[in-house]
Amino acid sequence: MGLSDKAVDAAKKVADVAQAGVAGAKGKLHTVSLNKKIKGLSGQIGVLVVRQKNGEAGLDVEIDRLIGEVRAADAEIKALHEG
């Protein structure tokens, strides 16, 4: 292997490491975004539950929808950490 071949090989390794770092950073950013979404959805659920406890009817469907979104975001976070 000549000097230029070694240089190309080293450059490829550096590029691979950099690419892996970028992918990791994107994953962390997406996790932060999903956690913020979960926090916001949880607040909305809390407001609906208080309204429900104060006697307002017909909120179960909306609460269930929001809980489904929280579960989906949580599953996405778990998938990011497993992959």
PAGU-109961 format. One record per residue: residue in one letter; x, y, z of N, C-alpha, C, O in turn. Coordinates in nm, 4 decimals. Layout:
R   res      neast     nnorth        nup     caeast    canorth       caup      ceast     cnorth        cup      oeast     onorth        oup
R     A          X          Y          Z          X          Y          Z          X          Y          Z          X          Y          Z
...
//
This chain:
R   res      neast     nnorth        nup     caeast    canorth       caup      ceast     cnorth        cup      oeast     onorth        oup
R     M     0.0857    -0.1173     0.0000     0.0000     0.0000     0.0000     0.0898     0.1229     0.0000     0.1758     0.1390     0.0866
R     G     0.0682     0.2088    -0.0983     0.1486     0.3283    -0.1098     0.1041     0.4364    -0.0134     0.0019     0.4244     0.0542
R     L     0.1823     0.5406    -0.0091     0.1548     0.6521     0.0809     0.0204     0.7164     0.0493    -0.0551     0.7499     0.1407
R     S    -0.0106     0.7341    -0.0795    -0.1381     0.7964    -0.1152    -0.2554     0.7056    -0.0782    -0.3611     0.7548    -0.0388
R     D    -0.2383     0.5734    -0.0903    -0.3431     0.4796    -0.0502    -0.3686     0.4875     0.0997    -0.4831     0.4818     0.1446
R     K    -0.2608     0.5006     0.1767    -0.2746     0.5129     0.3224    -0.3453     0.6433     0.3591    -0.4267     0.6467     0.4514
R     A    -0.3143     0.7487     0.2874    -0.3772     0.8778     0.3131    -0.5268     0.8723     0.2819    -0.6078     0.9260     0.3574
R     V    -0.5632     0.8083     0.1722    -0.7042     0.7938     0.1344    -0.7763     0.7092     0.2386    -0.8876     0.7424     0.2795
R     D    -0.7137     0.6006     0.2815    -0.7730     0.5133     0.3819    -0.7943     0.5896     0.5136    -0.9000     0.5776     0.5756
R     A    -0.6968     0.6658     0.5551    -0.7077     0.7445     0.6780    -0.8176     0.8487     0.6659    -0.8928     0.8706     0.7608
R     A    -0.8280     0.9134     0.5497    -0.9319     1.0138     0.5281    -1.0705     0.9501     0.5344    -1.1636     1.0099     0.5884
R     K    -1.0849     0.8306     0.4803    -1.2131     0.7601     0.4864    -1.2505     0.7281     0.6310    -1.3664     0.7415     0.6702
R     K    -1.1518     0.6857     0.7096    -1.1772     0.6536     0.8506    -1.2213     0.7780     0.9269    -1.3138     0.7724     1.0078
R     V    -1.1550     0.8899     0.9009    -1.1914     1.0161     0.9659    -1.3331     1.0564     0.9256    -1.4113     1.1003     1.0099
R     A    -1.3663     1.0419     0.7990    -1.5002     1.0761     0.7507    -1.6054     0.9864     0.8155    -1.7129     1.0341     0.8519
R     D    -1.5761     0.8580     0.8301    -1.6697     0.7652     0.8942    -1.6947     0.8035     1.0399    -1.8087     0.8022     1.0863
R     V    -1.5891     0.8371     1.1107    -1.6019     0.8774     1.2509    -1.6826     1.0071     1.2612    -1.7682     1.0204     1.3486
R     A    -1.6555     1.1013     1.1729    -1.7287     1.2280     1.1738    -1.8764     1.2049     1.1444    -1.9632     1.2643     1.2084
R     Q    -1.9038     1.1196     1.0487    -2.0417     1.0888     1.0120    -2.1153     1.0231     1.1294    -2.2315     1.0544     1.1551
R     A    -2.0490     0.9341     1.1991    -2.1089     0.8696     1.3157    -2.1374     0.9725     1.4254    -2.2397     0.9640     1.4933
R     G    -2.0485     1.0682     1.4425    -2.0689     1.1738     1.5413    -2.1884     1.2614     1.5074    -2.2654     1.2993     1.5956
R     V    -2.2034     1.2932     1.3803    -2.3169     1.3742     1.3358    -2.4471     1.2979     1.3580    -2.5458     1.3550     1.4044
R     A    -2.4472     1.1706     1.3254    -2.5676     1.0887     1.3453    -2.6036     1.0818     1.4933    -2.7211     1.0896     1.5290
R     G    -2.5046     1.0674     1.5781    -2.5290     1.0638     1.7228    -2.5856     1.1945     1.7739    -2.6760     1.1953     1.8575
R     A    -2.5329     1.3047     1.7239    -2.5820     1.4367     1.7653    -2.7259     1.4574     1.7201    -2.8074     1.5129     1.7938
R     K    -2.7571     1.4127     1.5987    -2.8946     1.4248     1.5486    -2.9892     1.3420     1.6337    -3.1008     1.3849     1.6630
R     G    -2.9450     1.2240     1.6733    -3.0268     1.1383     1.7584    -3.0543     1.2019     1.8930    -3.1662     1.1948     1.9439
R     K    -2.9529     1.2642     1.9511    -2.9704     1.3311     2.0803    -3.0640     1.4506     2.0672    -3.1483     1.4735     2.1539
R     L    -3.0494     1.5261     1.9598    -3.1360     1.6406     1.9365    -3.2804     1.5964     1.9195    -3.3720     1.6601     1.9715
R     H    -3.3006     1.4872     1.8466    -3.4359     1.4350     1.8265    -3.4949     1.3865     1.9595    -3.6139     1.4053     1.9849
R     T    -3.4130     1.3247     2.0433    -3.4588     1.2793     2.1747    -3.5018     1.3980     2.2599    -3.6053     1.3921     2.3263
R     V    -3.4244     1.5047     2.2587    -3.4607     1.6255     2.3337    -3.5932     1.6808     2.2825    -3.6789     1.7203     2.3615
R     S    -3.6101     1.6838     2.1514    -3.7330     1.7328     2.0907    -3.8529     1.6471     2.1318    -3.9594     1.6996     2.1645
R     L    -3.8347     1.5159     2.1297    -3.9433     1.4260     2.1691    -3.9776     1.4414     2.3169    -4.0948     1.4356     2.3540
R     N    -3.8768     1.4609     2.4013    -3.9026     1.4813     2.5439    -3.9810     1.6108     2.5679    -4.0688     1.6152     2.6541
R     K    -3.9497     1.7155     2.4921    -4.0259     1.8400     2.5032    -4.1702     1.8185     2.4595    -4.2628     1.8722     2.5203
R     K    -4.1889     1.7400     2.3541    -4.3237     1.7087     2.3062    -4.4015     1.6344     2.4142    -4.5174     1.6658     2.4410
R     I    -4.3369     1.5356     2.4761    -4.4014     1.4584     2.5824    -4.4405     1.5491     2.6983    -4.5495     1.5360     2.7540
R     K    -4.3533     1.6394     2.7336    -4.3826     1.7320     2.8441    -4.5047     1.8181     2.8111    -4.5920     1.8370     2.8959
R     G    -4.5109     1.8697     2.6898    -4.6245     1.9511     2.6488    -4.7541     1.8720     2.6457    -4.8581     1.9192     2.6918
R     L    -4.7472     1.7514     2.5909    -4.8657     1.6648     2.5862    -4.9127     1.6293     2.7269    -5.0328     1.6248     2.7535
R     S    -4.8179     1.6042     2.8168    -4.8533     1.5704     2.9548    -4.9250     1.6868     3.0223    -5.0186     1.6664     3.0995
R     G    -4.8813     1.8073     2.9932    -4.9494     1.9253     3.0470    -5.0922     1.9355     2.9958    -5.1841     1.9676     3.0712
R     Q    -5.1102     1.9079     2.8671    -5.2449     1.9108     2.8089    -5.3337     1.8041     2.8725    -5.4511     1.8286     2.9004
R     I    -5.2775     1.6867     2.8950    -5.3528     1.5791     2.9593    -5.3943     1.6225     3.0991    -5.5081     1.6010     3.1407
R     G    -5.3017     1.6835     3.1706    -5.3315     1.7292     3.3057    -5.4465     1.8283     3.3086    -5.5346     1.8186     3.3940
R     V    -5.4467     1.9231     3.2167    -5.5552     2.0216     3.2091    -5.6882     1.9521     3.1827    -5.7895     1.9847     3.2446
R     L    -5.6873     1.8567     3.0912    -5.8106     1.7844     3.0586    -5.8606     1.7025     3.1772    -5.9811     1.6957     3.2014
R     V    -5.7697     1.6406     3.2508    -5.8091     1.5606     3.3668    -5.8706     1.6512     3.4742    -5.9702     1.6142     3.5364
R     V    -5.8130     1.7675     3.4959    -5.8697     1.8611     3.5931    -6.0100     1.9025     3.5498    -6.1025     1.9051     3.6309
R     R    -6.0253     1.9350     3.4206    -6.1578     1.9705     3.3705    -6.2563     1.8556     3.3908    -6.3716     1.8774     3.4282
R     Q    -6.2100     1.7338     3.3661    -6.2928     1.6153     3.3824    -6.3334     1.5977     3.5291    -6.4491     1.5681     3.5589
R     K    -6.2387     1.6158     3.6190    -6.2662     1.6010     3.7623    -6.3598     1.7108     3.8123    -6.4291     1.6933     3.9126
R     N    -6.3613     1.8219     3.7431    -6.4529     1.9309     3.7786    -6.5918     1.9112     3.7178    -6.6776     1.9989     3.7276
R     G    -6.6130     1.7961     3.6555    -6.7461     1.7625     3.6092    -6.7692     1.7713     3.4600    -6.8778     1.7369     3.4133
R     E    -6.6715     1.8160     3.3838    -6.6903     1.8252     3.2389    -6.6874     1.6849     3.1775    -6.5982     1.6051     3.2065
R     A    -6.7834     1.6571     3.0949    -6.7944     1.5242     3.0340    -6.7393     1.5262     2.8911    -6.7180     1.6321     2.8320
R     G    -6.7170     1.4065     2.8378    -6.6777     1.3924     2.6980    -6.5317     1.4180     2.6678    -6.4964     1.4474     2.5536
R     L    -6.4472     1.4076     2.7673    -6.3044     1.4358     2.7454    -6.2199     1.3100     2.7294    -6.1010     1.3189     2.6986
R     D    -6.2795     1.1942     2.7500    -6.2032     1.0687     2.7440    -6.1346     1.0465     2.6099    -6.0198     1.0022     2.6058
R     V    -6.2026     1.0762     2.5016    -6.1450     1.0531     2.3679    -6.0200     1.1386     2.3480    -5.9190     1.0906     2.2966
R     E    -6.0272     1.2640     2.3885    -5.9116     1.3540     2.3727    -5.7968     1.3116     2.4637    -5.6808     1.3147     2.4227
R     I    -5.8281     1.2725     2.5860    -5.7241     1.2252     2.6783    -5.6565     1.1011     2.6204    -5.5338     1.0908     2.6213
R     D    -5.7362     1.0073     2.5704    -5.6801     0.8853     2.5116    -5.5933     0.9158     2.3899    -5.4893     0.8529     2.3705
R     R    -5.6355     1.0121     2.3077    -5.5564     1.0501     2.1898    -5.4204     1.1047     2.2323    -5.3176     1.0679     2.1755
R     L    -5.4204     1.1921     2.3320    -5.2954     1.2521     2.3791    -5.2052     1.1474     2.4431    -5.0835     1.1499     2.4246
R     I    -5.2646     1.0557     2.5181    -5.1855     0.9479     2.5783    -5.1230     0.8616     2.4687    -5.0092     0.8166     2.4825
R     G    -5.1959     0.8386     2.3614    -5.1401     0.7650     2.2479    -5.0198     0.8353     2.1875    -4.9220     0.7707     2.1500
R     E    -5.0267     0.9683     2.1778    -4.9124     1.0447     2.1253    -4.7921     1.0354     2.2188    -4.6782     1.0241     2.1734
R     V    -4.8178     1.0401     2.3489    -4.7088     1.0273     2.4467    -4.6436     0.8899     2.4326    -4.5210     0.8787     2.4311
R     R    -4.7249     0.7868     2.4226    -4.6704     0.6507     2.4084    -4.5894     0.6362     2.2805    -4.4843     0.5721     2.2801
R     A    -4.6381     0.6958     2.1717    -4.5657     0.6876     2.0439    -4.4304     0.7588     2.0534    -4.3295     0.7075     2.0050
R     A    -4.4284     0.8762     2.1153    -4.3027     0.9507     2.1305    -4.2068     0.8746     2.2207    -4.0867     0.8691     2.1942
R     D    -4.2601     0.8160     2.3271    -4.1767     0.7379     2.4184    -4.1179     0.6162     2.3468    -4.0011     0.5830     2.3670
R     A    -4.1969     0.5506     2.2646    -4.1479     0.4350     2.1880    -4.0393     0.4775     2.0895    -3.9428     0.4043     2.0677
R     E    -4.0549     0.5945     2.0307    -3.9541     0.6445     1.9373    -3.8225     0.6730     2.0096    -3.7147     0.6457     1.9568
R     I    -3.8320     0.7278     2.1299    -3.7108     0.7527     2.2101    -3.6416     0.6196     2.2416    -3.5197     0.6084     2.2285
R     K    -3.7187     0.5199     2.2826    -3.6601     0.3896     2.3141    -3.5937     0.3283     2.1905    -3.4867     0.2684     2.2005
R     A    -3.6568     0.3432     2.0753    -3.5998     0.2896     1.9509    -3.4691     0.3605     1.9149    -3.3758     0.2968     1.8660
R     L    -3.4619     0.4903     1.9385    -3.3390     0.5650     1.9127    -3.2237     0.5148     1.9989    -3.1100     0.5055     1.9526
R     H    -3.2536     0.4827     2.1233    -3.1496     0.4387     2.2156    -3.1078     0.2933     2.1922    -2.9963     0.2534     2.2258
R     E    -3.1988     0.2154     2.1344    -3.1656     0.0752     2.1050    -3.0852     0.0630     1.9749    -3.0013    -0.0259     1.9604
R     G    -3.1124     0.1537     1.8815    -3.0483     0.1443     1.7492    -2.9229     0.2168     1.7455    -2.8560     0.2194     1.6422
//
